[in-house]
Amino acid sequence: MHMPQWILGAVMAAIAGTALADINVGVTVSATGPAASLGIPEKNTVALMPKTIGGQKVNYIVLDDASDTTGAVNNARKLIAESKVDVVLGSTVTPASLAMIDVVSEAKVPMISMAASARIVEPMDDKRKWVFKTPQNDIMMSLAIAEHMAQAGVKTVGFIGFSDAYGEGWFQEFTKAADLKKIRIVANERFGRTDTSVTGQALKIMSARPDAVLVAGSGTPAALPQKTLKERGYAGKFYQTHGVANADFLRVGGKDVEGTFLPAGPVLVAEQLPASNPVKASAIAYVRAYEAANGKGTVSTFGAHAWDAGALMAAAVPVALKKAQPGTPEFRAALRDALEQSKDVAGAHGIFNMSPTDHLGLDQRARVMVKIENGGWKYQP
């Protein structure tokens, strides 16, 4: 029996279609709520990720968790159960990412977080073996701040951080870094991401008369303690974390954040880096891709954490495809293994070298010190 060409074509296409399923990538970000200034650039970056990897079509299913831990957990469950995703990217903030670990590990789906705390990937255990992350660890950034403080003659510091896992993690890590540099922490305060006043905390810090203040917050809420202290006449040095490296923070902070020092990924000052910097080329590649889609000056380090999650995924997928087909438990396990074996993956923030004990894989090449000057970011050699 002779089969008409178009039917034959349709049959062949159907066979080809079943041969390899699409790769489904689940994404949950904080596109609304207190962390929106972090989540929006991440969401925008997902739109720039490759639509095919290793010859396979890639579908991105993007959900908003509204900066809410329960929302992030529900999104992770939905992406795994309904969209049958092969990998989860997210979430934006530490508390949400920590809460997602149980969900992905139980389902045996690899996850790449865009949140900062080392606790997302440490200590390594059966659950965290499914979890990776792209932002620099707090200790790496804490050391950069403590080194800068020591060189600037700072002997005492007032600390004010978020009243959640982000602030607590930073306090623990900065305490270690400060001890190494013989810097004393003379005040330790907390504030909520949605607080509208921190006057009480500011007065306690003022009365301790520290040489410098470190604000451990992220996004626009981190401007509040600094503005309050400035209003009260505090004249010491200000340091922030890499959690504020976006234009929204500069806009909200205005003149009150001028002169602030912070550690950041090289991507924040990519064009200012010396040609010898090993991350310059891959950082500029992201800046150009993002600004081409979203306009000049729109890039932030948070979107770059998403870009790096995409870069790791793009490097791991072809390796996993040699072992199994997308949409299967075998593929997810192979993808997890391939992510863990990532070597010399050039991202916007640094060069990633993962291992079974290190699911971040960044080294000192992933940080620079930056000063806020004339409403912009100034690289500090």
VOPAGU-2260 file (C-alpha; in pm, 1 decimal, decimal comma):
REM VOPAGU-2260
SITE   aa  ch    i         X         Y         Z
SITE  MET   A    0       0,0       0,0       0,0
SITE  HIS   A    1     135,9     336,5    -103,2
SITE  MET   A    2      98,0     600,3     164,7
SITE  PRO   A    3      46,0     963,4      44,8
SITE  GLN   A    4     347,1    1186,2     116,3
SITE  TRP   A    5     164,0    1420,7     353,7
SITE  ILE   A    6      35,6    1130,6     567,2
SITE  LEU   A    7     383,4     980,4     575,2
SITE  GLY   A    8     515,9    1320,9     681,2
SITE  ALA   A    9     258,7    1346,2     958,4
SITE  VAL   A   10     339,2     992,5    1081,8
SITE  MET   A   11     713,4    1066,5    1078,7
SITE  ALA   A   12     651,5    1394,4    1264,6
SITE  ALA   A   13     442,0    1213,1    1525,1
SITE  ILE   A   14     714,9     952,8    1574,9
SITE  ALA   A   15     977,0    1226,3    1598,0
SITE  GLY   A   16     754,7    1413,5    1843,2
SITE  THR   A   17     733,3    1116,8    2075,2
SITE  ALA   A   18    1102,5    1037,4    2036,1
SITE  LEU   A   19    1208,8    1335,6    2241,6
SITE  ALA   A   20     975,0    1542,9    2456,6
SITE  ASP   A   21    1030,2    1913,8    2510,1
SITE  ILE   A   22    1236,6    2025,0    2807,4
SITE  ASN   A   23    1006,6    2198,9    3056,0
SITE  VAL   A   24    1168,2    2457,2    3282,4
SITE  GLY   A   25     965,6    2576,9    3582,2
SITE  VAL   A   26    1039,7    2924,6    3715,2
SITE  THR   A   27     910,1    3093,4    4030,5
SITE  VAL   A   28    1020,7    3451,2    4097,7
SITE  SER   A   29     909,8    3736,9    4324,9
SITE  ALA   A   30     775,6    3966,2    4050,5
SITE  THR   A   31     548,0    4143,9    4301,4
SITE  GLY   A   32     572,7    4215,9    4674,2
SITE  PRO   A   33     873,2    4353,3    4872,6
SITE  ALA   A   34    1128,9    4165,8    4655,5
SITE  ALA   A   35     981,7    4281,8    4322,0
SITE  SER   A   36    1287,9    4493,6    4240,2
SITE  LEU   A   37    1484,6    4165,7    4241,9
SITE  GLY   A   38    1224,4    3940,4    4081,8
SITE  ILE   A   39    1126,8    4160,5    3785,4
SITE  PRO   A   40    1476,9    4163,3    3627,5
SITE  GLU   A   41    1492,7    3785,3    3685,6
SITE  LYS   A   42    1160,9    3740,4    3505,6
SITE  ASN   A   43    1283,3    3966,3    3221,5
SITE  THR   A   44    1600,4    3756,8    3197,2
SITE  VAL   A   45    1409,7    3429,2    3159,0
SITE  ALA   A   46    1271,6    3576,6    2833,5
SITE  LEU   A   47    1634,0    3594,5    2705,2
SITE  MET   A   48    1715,8    3229,5    2781,2
SITE  PRO   A   49    1768,5    2984,0    2491,9
SITE  LYS   A   50    1453,5    2839,8    2330,0
SITE  THR   A   51    1645,2    2529,1    2219,6
SITE  ILE   A   52    1929,8    2351,0    2399,5
SITE  GLY   A   53    2112,5    2051,2    2250,9
SITE  GLY   A   54    1865,5    2056,4    1961,1
SITE  GLN   A   55    1570,8    2025,7    2203,6
SITE  LYS   A   56    1284,3    2273,4    2234,2
SITE  VAL   A   57    1271,8    2438,5    2576,2
SITE  ASN   A   58     948,3    2567,8    2736,0
SITE  TYR   A   59     963,6    2812,0    3026,9
SITE  ILE   A   60     666,8    2818,7    3266,1
SITE  VAL   A   61     702,7    3135,3    3477,0
SITE  LEU   A   62     499,2    3192,4    3795,9
SITE  ASP   A   63     502,6    3481,8    4045,4
SITE  ASP   A   64     525,4    3391,2    4415,4
SITE  ALA   A   65     464,1    3754,9    4525,6
SITE  SER   A   66     768,1    3747,2    4761,2
SITE  ASP   A   67     574,5    3496,0    4971,8
SITE  THR   A   68     718,8    3170,6    5106,7
SITE  THR   A   69     388,5    2980,7    5083,1
SITE  GLY   A   70     343,0    3109,7    4726,9
SITE  ALA   A   71     688,2    2980,5    4630,3
SITE  VAL   A   72     616,3    2635,5    4777,1
SITE  ASN   A   73     277,7    2617,2    4601,9
SITE  ASN   A   74     436,0    2725,4    4272,7
SITE  ALA   A   75     708,0    2460,0    4301,7
SITE  ARG   A   76     444,2    2191,5    4367,2
SITE  LYS   A   77     230,0    2311,0    4076,3
SITE  LEU   A   78     523,2    2323,8    3832,8
SITE  ILE   A   79     626,7    1969,0    3924,5
SITE  ALA   A   80     278,7    1812,9    3939,4
SITE  GLU   A   81     101,8    1992,8    3652,3
SITE  SER   A   82     375,3    2113,6    3416,4
SITE  LYS   A   83     599,9    1808,5    3475,2
SITE  VAL   A   84     908,8    2029,1    3477,9
SITE  ASP   A   85    1260,2    1885,6    3445,9
SITE  VAL   A   86    1422,0    2164,6    3648,5
SITE  VAL   A   87    1305,4    2450,0    3874,0
SITE  LEU   A   88    1468,3    2794,5    3864,6
SITE  GLY   A   89    1398,2    3008,7    4173,4
SITE  SER   A   90    1307,0    3157,6    4391,7
SITE  THR   A   91    1423,3    3515,4    4430,9
SITE  VAL   A   92    1472,6    3535,4    4808,8
SITE  THR   A   93    1629,3    3312,1    5073,3
SITE  PRO   A   94    1322,5    3224,4    5289,7
SITE  ALA   A   95    1125,1    3110,5    4982,3
SITE  SER   A   96    1417,1    2911,3    4840,7
SITE  LEU   A   97    1476,8    2734,3    5172,3
SITE  ALA   A   98    1108,3    2639,0    5187,7
SITE  MET   A   99    1120,9    2489,7    4835,4
SITE  ILE   A  100    1400,4    2242,5    4917,3
SITE  ASP   A  101    1163,9    1979,6    5063,1
SITE  VAL   A  102     937,2    1995,0    4757,2
SITE  VAL   A  103    1206,8    1952,7    4489,9
SITE  SER   A  104    1410,1    1692,7    4678,8
SITE  GLU   A  105    1103,0    1478,6    4741,3
SITE  ALA   A  106    1011,6    1495,8    4370,6
SITE  LYS   A  107    1378,0    1449,2    4268,3
SITE  VAL   A  108    1375,3    1757,2    4045,0
SITE  PRO   A  109    1692,0    1970,6    4034,1
SITE  MET   A  110    1653,5    2333,0    4145,5
SITE  ILE   A  111    1876,6    2634,8    4082,2
SITE  SER   A  112    1806,3    2915,3    4329,8
SITE  MET   A  113    1866,2    3286,3    4263,9
SITE  ALA   A  114    1883,4    3363,5    4639,4
SITE  ALA   A  115    2195,9    3434,3    4839,7
SITE  SER   A  116    2212,2    3242,2    5167,3
SITE  ALA   A  117    2471,9    2964,9    5190,5
SITE  ARG   A  118    2211,9    2764,7    5385,4
SITE  ILE   A  119    2032,2    2690,8    5058,0
SITE  VAL   A  120    2319,4    2458,3    4958,7
SITE  GLU   A  121    2498,1    2395,9    5291,3
SITE  PRO   A  122    2547,4    2167,8    5473,3
SITE  MET   A  123    2522,5    1918,1    5187,8
SITE  ASP   A  124    2272,0    1638,5    5257,2
SITE  ASP   A  125    2027,0    1412,5    5071,5
SITE  LYS   A  126    1784,5    1700,0    5019,4
SITE  ARG   A  127    2033,0    1968,7    4919,4
SITE  LYS   A  128    2200,5    1739,9    4668,0
SITE  TRP   A  129    1910,6    1842,4    4437,6
SITE  VAL   A  130    1968,3    2213,5    4495,8
SITE  PHE   A  131    2214,8    2457,7    4337,4
SITE  LYS   A  132    2240,4    2836,8    4352,9
SITE  THR   A  133    2402,8    3120,0    4159,6
SITE  PRO   A  134    2446,0    3421,2    4396,7
SITE  GLN   A  135    2769,9    3465,2    4588,8
SITE  ASN   A  136    2771,1    3333,6    4945,5
SITE  ASP   A  137    2735,8    3585,7    5228,3
SITE  ILE   A  138    3079,3    3494,4    5369,9
SITE  MET   A  139    3252,9    3586,4    5042,3
SITE  MET   A  140    3080,8    3926,1    5042,3
SITE  SER   A  141    3125,6    3970,5    5420,9
SITE  LEU   A  142    3500,6    3924,6    5382,1
SITE  ALA   A  143    3508,4    4184,7    5103,3
SITE  ILE   A  144    3330,0    4434,1    5332,5
SITE  ALA   A  145    3548,6    4358,0    5637,3
SITE  GLU   A  146    3867,5    4393,3    5429,1
SITE  HIS   A  147    3747,9    4728,0    5293,4
SITE  MET   A  148    3651,3    4847,8    5644,7
SITE  ALA   A  149    3990,5    4750,0    5786,6
SITE  GLN   A  150    4172,6    4935,7    5509,4
SITE  ALA   A  151    3953,4    5242,8    5574,9
SITE  GLY   A  152    4038,9    5239,7    5948,4
SITE  VAL   A  153    3695,2    5127,0    6068,8
SITE  LYS   A  154    3718,4    4977,4    6419,8
SITE  THR   A  155    3350,2    4960,1    6525,7
SITE  VAL   A  156    3034,6    4873,3    6330,4
SITE  GLY   A  157    2661,2    4899,4    6387,4
SITE  PHE   A  158    2464,6    4619,1    6218,7
SITE  ILE   A  159    2100,2    4636,6    6107,4
SITE  GLY   A  160    1953,1    4352,3    5902,8
SITE  PHE   A  161    1623,5    4202,3    5789,0
SITE  SER   A  162    1440,1    4011,0    6062,3
SITE  ASP   A  163    1448,4    3687,5    5860,6
SITE  ALA   A  164    1694,4    3429,5    5725,3
SITE  TYR   A  165    1869,8    3692,9    5510,5
SITE  GLY   A  166    1952,4    3924,5    5801,0
SITE  GLU   A  167    2039,9    3637,3    6035,4
SITE  GLY   A  168    2267,1    3469,3    5780,5
SITE  TRP   A  169    2446,1    3796,1    5718,6
SITE  PHE   A  170    2494,5    3864,7    6088,3
SITE  GLN   A  171    2650,6    3521,0    6140,8
SITE  GLU   A  172    2885,8    3551,6    5843,2
SITE  PHE   A  173    2978,2    3916,1    5897,9
SITE  THR   A  174    3057,8    3839,9    6264,6
SITE  LYS   A  175    3319,1    3585,7    6144,6
SITE  ALA   A  176    3464,3    3829,5    5890,2
SITE  ALA   A  177    3473,3    4118,0    6140,5
SITE  ASP   A  178    3651,5    3899,6    6398,8
SITE  LEU   A  179    3921,2    3815,7    6144,2
SITE  LYS   A  180    3982,7    4188,1    6089,2
SITE  LYS   A  181    3955,2    4282,4    6460,5
SITE  ILE   A  182    3644,5    4494,7    6399,6
SITE  ARG   A  183    3392,3    4516,0    6686,1
SITE  ILE   A  184    3017,2    4498,6    6627,0
SITE  VAL   A  185    2871,7    4746,4    6878,5
SITE  ALA   A  186    2502,8    4730,3    6779,0
SITE  ASN   A  187    2286,6    4453,2    6634,3
SITE  GLU   A  188    1937,0    4549,5    6515,9
SITE  ARG   A  189    1664,1    4399,1    6293,1
SITE  PHE   A  190    1378,4    4533,3    6079,2
SITE  GLY   A  191    1103,2    4379,7    5864,7
SITE  ARG   A  192    1098,9    4395,1    5485,4
SITE  THR   A  193     764,9    4578,1    5496,5
SITE  ASP   A  194     841,7    4811,7    5792,2
SITE  THR   A  195     780,1    5181,8    5735,4
SITE  SER   A  196     978,3    5308,6    6035,9
SITE  VAL   A  197    1307,8    5203,2    6197,2
SITE  THR   A  198    1350,4    5503,5    6428,6
SITE  GLY   A  199    1397,3    5295,3    6746,1
SITE  GLN   A  200    1668,3    5080,2    6588,0
SITE  ALA   A  201    1840,5    5387,9    6440,7
SITE  LEU   A  202    1855,1    5561,1    6780,5
SITE  LYS   A  203    2013,9    5251,4    6939,4
SITE  ILE   A  204    2277,8    5242,0    6664,4
SITE  MET   A  205    2343,0    5618,5    6703,5
SITE  SER   A  206    2396,2    5580,9    7078,6
SITE  ALA   A  207    2663,2    5312,3    7015,4
SITE  ARG   A  208    2851,4    5566,3    6795,5
SITE  PRO   A  209    3001,1    5316,1    6546,0
SITE  ASP   A  210    3259,2    5419,1    6283,3
SITE  ALA   A  211    3043,9    5251,8    6016,9
SITE  VAL   A  212    2700,2    5094,0    5970,5
SITE  LEU   A  213    2627,7    4778,1    5771,6
SITE  VAL   A  214    2270,9    4739,6    5645,2
SITE  ALA   A  215    2194,3    4375,7    5561,9
SITE  GLY   A  216    1883,1    4402,1    5348,8
SITE  SER   A  217    1791,2    4360,3    4984,0
SITE  GLY   A  218    1609,3    4567,9    4726,3
SITE  THR   A  219    1437,3    4897,1    4803,4
SITE  PRO   A  220    1351,6    4822,4    5173,2
SITE  ALA   A  221    1726,8    4834,6    5251,6
SITE  ALA   A  222    1724,1    5213,5    5192,5
SITE  LEU   A  223    1504,0    5279,5    5498,5
SITE  PRO   A  224    1764,4    5238,0    5780,0
SITE  GLN   A  225    2018,4    5443,7    5587,2
SITE  LYS   A  226    1772,6    5728,3    5519,4
SITE  THR   A  227    1664,2    5725,0    5886,0
SITE  LEU   A  228    2022,3    5736,8    6017,8
SITE  LYS   A  229    2110,7    6016,3    5774,2
SITE  GLU   A  230    1804,6    6217,0    5889,9
SITE  ARG   A  231    1921,7    6173,0    6249,6
SITE  GLY   A  232    2263,9    6312,2    6159,6
SITE  TYR   A  233    2474,9    5994,5    6151,5
SITE  ALA   A  234    2796,9    6090,9    5971,7
SITE  GLY   A  235    2993,0    5762,9    5964,6
SITE  LYS   A  236    3053,8    5529,7    5670,8
SITE  PHE   A  237    2772,3    5321,4    5522,4
SITE  TYR   A  238    2801,3    4970,5    5381,4
SITE  GLN   A  239    2525,9    4767,8    5215,0
SITE  THR   A  240    2522,4    4408,9    5086,7
SITE  HIS   A  241    2504,4    4285,9    4727,0
SITE  GLY   A  242    2128,9    4264,8    4790,8
SITE  VAL   A  243    2086,7    4631,5    4686,8
SITE  ALA   A  244    2265,0    4625,7    4352,2
SITE  ASN   A  245    1986,8    4760,0    4133,8
SITE  ALA   A  246    1865,8    5093,4    3996,9
SITE  ASP   A  247    1551,1    5088,8    4213,6
SITE  PHE   A  248    1766,9    5109,2    4527,2
SITE  LEU   A  249    1954,2    5409,0    4384,7
SITE  ARG   A  250    1622,7    5575,5    4295,6
SITE  VAL   A  251    1463,0    5519,5    4637,9
SITE  GLY   A  252    1783,7    5596,9    4832,4
SITE  GLY   A  253    1864,7    5913,0    4635,4
SITE  LYS   A  254    2115,7    6146,3    4797,7
SITE  ASP   A  255    2101,1    5947,3    5123,3
SITE  VAL   A  256    2288,2    5651,8    4971,1
SITE  GLU   A  257    2565,1    5857,2    4804,9
SITE  GLY   A  258    2909,4    5738,1    4916,1
SITE  THR   A  259    2786,1    5391,7    5022,0
SITE  PHE   A  260    3023,3    5096,6    4971,5
SITE  LEU   A  261    2904,3    4748,3    4877,8
SITE  PRO   A  262    3042,6    4424,3    4738,7
SITE  ALA   A  263    2885,5    4315,4    4410,8
SITE  GLY   A  264    2917,5    4074,1    4124,6
SITE  PRO   A  265    3143,8    4204,7    3844,1
SITE  VAL   A  266    2838,0    4241,7    3617,8
SITE  LEU   A  267    2734,2    4559,6    3804,6
SITE  VAL   A  268    3039,0    4747,4    3672,7
SITE  ALA   A  269    3119,9    4525,4    3372,3
SITE  GLU   A  270    3224,9    4809,7    3140,0
SITE  GLN   A  271    3454,6    4960,6    3408,1
SITE  LEU   A  272    3648,2    4637,9    3471,8
SITE  PRO   A  273    4006,7    4608,5    3349,8
SITE  ALA   A  274    4049,9    4399,9    3032,9
SITE  SER   A  275    4239,7    4141,9    3241,0
SITE  ASN   A  276    3930,5    4059,8    3451,9
SITE  PRO   A  277    3831,5    3698,1    3365,0
SITE  VAL   A  278    3458,5    3770,8    3402,5
SITE  LYS   A  279    3449,1    4090,2    3193,3
SITE  ALA   A  280    3352,5    3927,8    2859,8
SITE  SER   A  281    3072,2    3706,2    2995,6
SITE  ALA   A  282    2940,3    3991,5    3213,9
SITE  ILE   A  283    2924,4    4232,5    2918,6
SITE  ALA   A  284    2747,5    3966,4    2708,8
SITE  TYR   A  285    2463,2    3963,9    2962,5
SITE  VAL   A  286    2451,0    4343,4    2998,5
SITE  ARG   A  287    2418,2    4385,5    2621,0
SITE  ALA   A  288    2151,5    4114,8    2586,7
SITE  TYR   A  289    1944,4    4257,1    2874,1
SITE  GLU   A  290    1973,4    4621,7    2770,7
SITE  ALA   A  291    1891,5    4540,4    2407,7
SITE  ALA   A  292    1558,6    4400,7    2531,1
SITE  ASN   A  293    1483,8    4637,2    2821,2
SITE  GLY   A  294    1666,0    4964,9    2755,7
SITE  LYS   A  295    1994,8    5130,2    2851,9
SITE  GLY   A  296    2081,7    5129,0    3221,6
SITE  THR   A  297    1815,5    4871,3    3316,2
SITE  VAL   A  298    2051,5    4585,9    3403,6
SITE  SER   A  299    2081,9    4461,5    3763,9
SITE  THR   A  300    2282,0    4192,9    3938,1
SITE  PHE   A  301    1960,0    4005,0    4022,6
SITE  GLY   A  302    1867,6    3943,4    3662,1
SITE  ALA   A  303    2226,1    3825,2    3618,3
SITE  HIS   A  304    2173,2    3555,1    3884,7
SITE  ALA   A  305    1890,3    3423,5    3665,6
SITE  TRP   A  306    2113,9    3445,5    3356,7
SITE  ASP   A  307    2376,0    3237,6    3538,2
SITE  ALA   A  308    2109,9    2979,1    3632,2
SITE  GLY   A  309    2027,7    2963,3    3259,7
SITE  ALA   A  310    2396,2    2929,7    3167,3
SITE  LEU   A  311    2441,2    2636,6    3407,3
SITE  MET   A  312    2125,9    2470,2    3273,7
SITE  ALA   A  313    2236,0    2522,8    2910,7
SITE  ALA   A  314    2573,2    2360,5    2989,3
SITE  ALA   A  315    2417,5    2063,8    3174,3
SITE  VAL   A  316    2125,3    1976,4    2943,1
SITE  PRO   A  317    2331,4    1841,3    2647,3
SITE  VAL   A  318    2520,4    1614,2    2889,7
SITE  ALA   A  319    2193,6    1485,1    3040,1
SITE  LEU   A  320    2037,5    1430,9    2694,6
SITE  LYS   A  321    2304,7    1170,4    2618,8
SITE  LYS   A  322    2168,4     959,6    2905,7
SITE  ALA   A  323    1791,2    1005,5    2904,5
SITE  GLN   A  324    1488,9    1177,0    2753,0
SITE  PRO   A  325    1328,2    1492,5    2892,4
SITE  GLY   A  326    1017,4    1438,7    3101,9
SITE  THR   A  327    1157,8    1128,5    3272,4
SITE  PRO   A  328    1298,8    1073,7    3624,0
SITE  GLU   A  329    1616,8     946,8    3455,3
SITE  PHE   A  330    1662,2    1278,7    3272,2
SITE  ARG   A  331    1613,0    1479,8    3592,2
SITE  ALA   A  332    1870,0    1265,7    3773,9
SITE  ALA   A  333    2112,5    1299,9    3480,8
SITE  LEU   A  334    2056,2    1675,6    3478,1
SITE  ARG   A  335    2130,8    1694,2    3851,1
SITE  ASP   A  336    2452,9    1497,5    3797,2
SITE  ALA   A  337    2554,0    1718,2    3502,8
SITE  LEU   A  338    2492,6    2036,9    3703,7
SITE  GLU   A  339    2711,1    1901,1    3983,4
SITE  GLN   A  340    2990,0    1838,3    3732,4
SITE  SER   A  341    2972,1    2189,4    3576,5
SITE  LYS   A  342    3322,8    2313,9    3503,8
SITE  ASP   A  343    3441,1    2655,8    3380,2
SITE  VAL   A  344    3088,5    2779,0    3304,0
SITE  ALA   A  345    3133,1    3151,9    3237,7
SITE  GLY   A  346    2845,2    3347,9    3386,8
SITE  ALA   A  347    2768,0    3717,5    3430,6
SITE  HIS   A  348    2885,6    3704,1    3794,4
SITE  GLY   A  349    3178,2    3464,8    3780,9
SITE  ILE   A  350    3317,4    3133,1    3660,6
SITE  PHE   A  351    3128,0    2831,9    3799,1
SITE  ASN   A  352    3303,3    2509,1    3902,2
SITE  MET   A  353    3058,3    2283,9    4088,7
SITE  SER   A  354    3139,0    1967,0    4283,6
SITE  PRO   A  355    2948,9    1715,7    4502,8
SITE  THR   A  356    3034,2    1932,0    4807,6
SITE  ASP   A  357    3001,2    2276,5    4642,3
SITE  HIS   A  358    2669,2    2356,3    4471,8
SITE  LEU   A  359    2762,5    2723,3    4418,7
SITE  GLY   A  360    3101,6    2686,4    4255,4
SITE  LEU   A  361    3211,8    3051,7    4261,9
SITE  ASP   A  362    3549,1    3185,9    4380,0
SITE  GLN   A  363    3690,5    3534,7    4451,5
SITE  ARG   A  364    3658,2    3624,4    4081,6
SITE  ALA   A  365    3286,0    3667,3    4154,7
SITE  ARG   A  366    3318,1    3983,4    4365,9
SITE  VAL   A  367    3432,7    4343,0    4337,4
SITE  MET   A  368    3388,5    4644,9    4567,1
SITE  VAL   A  369    3168,3    4925,7    4439,2
SITE  LYS   A  370    3091,6    5279,9    4560,2
SITE  ILE   A  371    2769,0    5469,6    4494,4
SITE  GLU   A  372    2882,5    5792,3    4330,0
SITE  ASN   A  373    2671,0    6055,4    4151,6
SITE  GLY   A  374    2372,7    5820,4    4154,3
SITE  GLY   A  375    2564,0    5537,2    3986,2
SITE  TRP   A  376    2800,7    5247,8    4051,7
SITE  LYS   A  377    3177,1    5317,2    4063,0
SITE  TYR   A  378    3423,4    5026,1    4047,6
SITE  GLN   A  379    3678,2    5035,6    4333,9
SITE  PRO   A  380    4006,4    4876,7    4219,0
